């Protein structure tokens, strides 16, 4: 895509984004697909208190404005719409760099009670029933994510529970109690049912976290070897024992290093069902090894992709897509969404 190791990454951001903020000011970016209403929200929040120009070196409009909430000023940035972080245009390149290489102030860990019960061994067909035992067995998965954010990356976080109608108070209370033991708050997200009002508690907690100091750092240094970066991910983030590279992957790592891509960050292409590369190892497994069978470069996105197990990088559908169960009756009532 015409990009080199010098045209992506944090150096590109340092030279490309001119956002002048005072002490204590926070930057909020409006990101999303084109034509979904980002600029409408931006204009509503900032009114006439905005200015536009071009991103340095780009023929892409840079719109910034200020918004005041409860006496605190926020800098709003209306970044170009993008369908993917794999940049195919100048606009998507600007959006990608802003999203991927800016320093975060806080993290929202999104979870569902249903997924946690599945990690605890509950059958998919039974996820709509209250099952506190399965939920408690599955909670270590969520708690490991929370621990990673706090202790591996040095950031404050909040757990957002994406509410389902089948969640019970006892289940929600259990999740909240376990997270509080780690010093992390839980916010119930009900935006699917209540719109913006359903996300108010989460938004207020995010604002509170952004006021706190943080010690953000990565899980590894970019100037370490590809294999050492993979090992840091497996041992620090996944809590595994080690990483194993197949002979082919070792050869690819050597070639990529020689071609100047050795300092790229790593994107792990791995099953989403487990911290390991085995989708059957649910919860928070330990003492496993992750096998990397293939390493390739995504120059446009500015990272290396390490493929594990039998994972595919093309999106796919489950055996029974959820759309097959969605219907609208003669009265206009929708069923099968949840």
N, C-alpha and C positions, 0 to 999 in steps of 0.2 A: 504493500500500500504506500510505498515511498517513504516509510518512516524508518529511522535508525535508532540505535540505543541512545543517541544524544538528543533526539527530537521528542522523546517521551520521558515520563517519569517526573520526579519532583523538580528537576532543573527547568523543565519546560514550563511548569506551573509558576515557579518563582519569577521567570522572565515574562510570563504571559498574562497574569491576572493582577490588575492594579485595583485593589480594594483598600481604600484608606479607612481604617477603623480606629476609633479612639480606645482608650483603656476601658476594658469591661464590656465593649460592644460585641455582640454576637452576629455572625453571618448566617442567614437562612437562605438556602437555595431552593428555588421552585423547579423541580425536575419532573420529566414525564414525556410521554409521546407528543408529537406535534398535534396542535389543534384540539387539545383536551381542556383548555381554559386556564392555563398557567398565567398568561398575560392578563386575563380578566381578574384573577385573584390578586396578582401583583398590582394592578391599577387600583383595585378597590382598597387595598391595604395602604398603599403609599400616596394615593391621590396625586397632587401636583409636586410632592416632595421627592422628585426623582430626576435622573439625568441619563442620557443615552450617549453612546459613542461606539467605537469599534474595539473589539478585543485586539490588543497589540499584535501587529503583524497579520491580522485577519480582516477579511471583509465581512465580518459577522457583527451584528449589533450587540452591544454590551449595555444592558439596562440595569441600573441600580437605583434603589430608593431607600427611604427610611420609614420605619413604622415604630410607633411608641406604644408600649403596653405596660400598664401599671408603673409608669415612671421610668421604664427602661427602654433604651433605643436599640432597635434591631436593624441591621442592614439587609435588605431584601435584594436578591440577585435573580433575575429572570433569565435562566440559561436556555440555550436553544433546545428545542424538542429533539428527541432521539428515540429510535426504536431499539437500539442496541448499543452496548459499550464497545462493540467491534466497529470502529469508526470507518465509515465509507464516504464521508463528506467532511468539508471543513466545519460545518455546524456540529456534526456528531463528534468530531475531534475535540472541539471546545468543550462540549458537554462531558465527554469522557474524562478529560483531564481534570475538570473541576470536581467531578464526583469521586474519581478514583484517588486523586493525589492530594486532596485537601486534608488538613489535620482535624479530626473529629473532636468534639467536646464531650459527647455522651453517646451511649449505645442503647437501642431498644431491642431487647430479645423477645421475639414474638413466639408464643406457644399456644397450644390448645390442650384442653383436658383430654380430648379424644386421642390425640397423638401420644400423650404421656401414658394413658392406659394401654395403648397398643405396645409401647415400650415395656410395659409391665406384664405383658403376656396375654392381655385380653384379645379375644378373637374380633376381627373386624366387624362381624355381624352383631357383636355385643357391646360396641363402643357407646351406644346410646343409653345403656343402663348404668346406674350408679354402681361403681366398683372401687371403693376406697383402697382395697388391698392392692389391686392392679395399679392404681394411680400411685400409691406409695412406692411400689417396686419400680415404676417407670420414672419417678422424679429425679433419680440420680443423673439421668441424661440431661435434663434441664439445668440442674445444679452445676454440672460440669461446664456447660456453656457459660453460665453466670460466673463461675470461678475463673474461666479462661479470660473473660472480658476484664475482670477486676485485677487478676494477678499476672496474667501473661501479657496483656496489652495495657494495663494501668489506667483503665477508664471506668468512670461510674456508669451504672446501667440501671434500667428498670425493666421488669418483666411485664410485657403486655399480653394478657390472656385474651385471645380472639374468641369471644363468647359464642357458644352454640346454645340453642334452646334446650338441649338435653342436659346441659351442665347443671349440677345441683349445688346448693349452697355449701353443703358439707365438702364437696370436691373442691370448690373454689377456695374455701377456708383452709383446706389442707395445703394447697399450692402456696397460698399467701404465707402461711405459718412457716413452711420450709424455706421459702425465699428470705423471709425476715431473719431467720437464723444466720444467714450469710450477710445480713445488713443491706438487703436489697428490697425495695418496695415493689408491689404488684399493682398494676392498673388494669381494670377491666375495660376492654375495647368493645363497644357495641355500635360502631359506626354503620354496620350493615343494616341495623334496625332503626337507629335513632339519628342517623346523619352526623353532622358536626357535633351535636350535643353529646353523642355517644363516645366521642373521643376527647372530650374536654379534660377529664381527669388525667388521661395519659399525656396530653399536651402540657398541662400544668406541671406534671412531674418532670417532663423533659426540660422545661424551662428552669425548674429548680436545680436539676443536675448540672445544667450548663453554667450555673453560677459557681459551682464547686471547682476547686483546683484539680487538675489531673496530671498524671505522669505518663502520657501516651508514648508508647514505644512499640516497635514491631517484634515479632517472635524470633527474628533473625536479622543479621546485617546483610545488606545487599551484596557486599563485596566478598562474602564467603562462597564456597564452591556450591554447585548445584546440588550435589549429594548431601552436603552439610545442611543446606536449607531444607531439603526434604526430610532429613533426620530431625531437625528442630521442629518441624510441623508435626511429625508423627509422635515425638516424645513429649513435647510441651503442650500441644493443642489437643491431640487425640489421646494422649496418655498411653501410647503403645510402647513396645520394647525397642523396636528398631525398624528401619526401612531396608528393603532388599531391592536392588536394581537388577533386572535381567541383563544378560550380556548385550542384548540389543539396546536397552536403555542406557547402559554404561557407555556404549559407543556413541549414542546420540548426545549424551551429556558432554562428552569430550569434543565432539564436532561443534556443538552449539557454543561451547566456551571458546574454541578457536575462532569462531565466526564473530565473536564480540557480544554474544547474548548471555554470557555467564552471570552478569550482574542484574539480570531481569528478575523480578519477583516471580513466585510460583503460584499457579492456579491448579489446585488438585481436582482432577476429574475422578470422582469417587462416588460410590453409592451414598444416597442421601439418608438411608435407613439406619446407618451405624457410624460410630466414630472409626471403626475399622473398615477394611475393604470387603468384609463379609456381611451381606445384608441381613443375615440371620443372627448376628451378634448384636442384640438390642441392649438398651439401657446404657451403662457406662462401663464397657469391658476394659480390661487391662492386660498387660503382658502379651500382646499380640504383635505380629509383624505385618507391615504393609508392603506389598510387592508392586513396584512400578515397572510396567512392561513397555511403556512408550513415552517419549518426551518430545514435544514439538513446540515451535515458537509461533505465537500470535503477535506478529510485529505491530499490527495496527492497534491492538489493545495494549501492547507494551508489557506482555508477560509470557512466561513459559507455561505450557500445559502438561502436567504429568498424569498419564492415564493409568488407572489401577483396575485390577479385577477384569470383569468383562463389560465395564461401563462404556456407553456410547456417548458421543458429544452431540449427537443430533437429538432434538426433542422428540418425545413419543407420547402415546396415549396408553392408559392402562387397558387391560383386557376388556373391561366394561366401562366405557367413558361415562362420567357422571351425567352428561347431557341426555343419555338414553332414559334416565329416570325422571327427567324434568317434564312437566306437563302443565297445561292451562285448561281448566274446565269451562263449561258453558257460561259460568258466572264471572269469568276472568280471574279466578283464584289460581295462583301458581302453587304447584306442589313439587316435591322432590329436590328442592334446593339444598336441604340439609338432612 
